[in-house]
Amino acid sequence: SRIFKTRAGSTATAATGFVTHSANLTFEPLSYYLRVALAGGVAGMTGSAVLYPIDSAKTLRQSNPTAYSSVKDALLKMITSQHSLSRVYRGIIPAALGAIPSSALYFGAYESSKVALQRMLLKNQYDHKATASADRDYKRLLVHGLAAASGNVISSSVFVPKEVIKQQLQATAGTSIASIVRRSEEHTSELQ
């Protein structure tokens, strides 16, 4: 059976698909992480656009629970209202544009953190028969969990401000991005 190289120094056989890891875990070239980040950004933007009507309905329900009995009720009222398309998609541009860097940061950070953590925690794990399978599985779970956490922390620097702007645009008619940013800055200065 043919053996081929996979990401992060792994090898797999074509016949079985069984993956073993070498002790020499290496970082991928920068172009790999840029492709991962770009794919993540496009996926984030697409997901935001597809799910945006439901997200708008959820935001309306949360911002005015007396006017909408459920998310479904908010969605139906938006769709059947005058100017329904503009009502459903109010705020889509900053949401979609903000999803690109947010998702790109998440996936780029996840992939690079995963390889770094594998180098630290899993080095030599697959070269020694004495290493217990449960210990390897625990460390692999730890690697993926910490990599995901690092991706979330880094992407939050874009995601949280984008969500504030998006939700304010969804919930308040006639609001501009500039007025939302101005109000946020005033509120922040009041807290300090």
C-alpha positions, 0 to 999 in steps of 0.5 A: 500500500502507498504511504502519503504525507498529511498535515502536521507530519502525519503519514497515512497508508492509502489502503487503510487510511490509518494515520500515524504521527512522526515525532517531527511535527512541522509547521506548514508554509505561510501560504497554507495558513493564508488559504485556511484563513481565506476559506474560513473567511468565505465560509463565515461570510456565506454562513452569515448571509444564509442565516441572516433572516433567522438571526434578524428575527432572533434579535428582534424577538430579544429586543422587543419580546412583547411585540414578537411571541417567538422567533418564528413570529418575528420572522413572519412579521418581517417577511410580510411587512412593507419593505420586507427584503430591506427589513430582513437584511438590514445590517447584512453588509457589516455582518458579512464583511465582519465575518470574513476577518473574524472567521479568517482569524479563527481558522488561521489561529486554530490551525497554527495553534493546533500544530504548535500544541501538537509539537509540545504535547504530542511529540514522541507520543506515537513512537513509544508503544508504552504510551497508553492510548487513553493518555494519547486521546486525552492529549489530542482532545486537549490540543484541539480544545486549546486550539479552538479556544485560541481561535475564539479568543483571537477572532473575538477582537473582530466578532464582538464589535461586529455583532454589536453593530449588526444587532443595533442595525437589526433592532433599530430602524434608521440607525447608521453605523456611525451613530452606533460607533459614536454611542458605543464610544460614549458608553465606554467613556462613561464606564471608565 
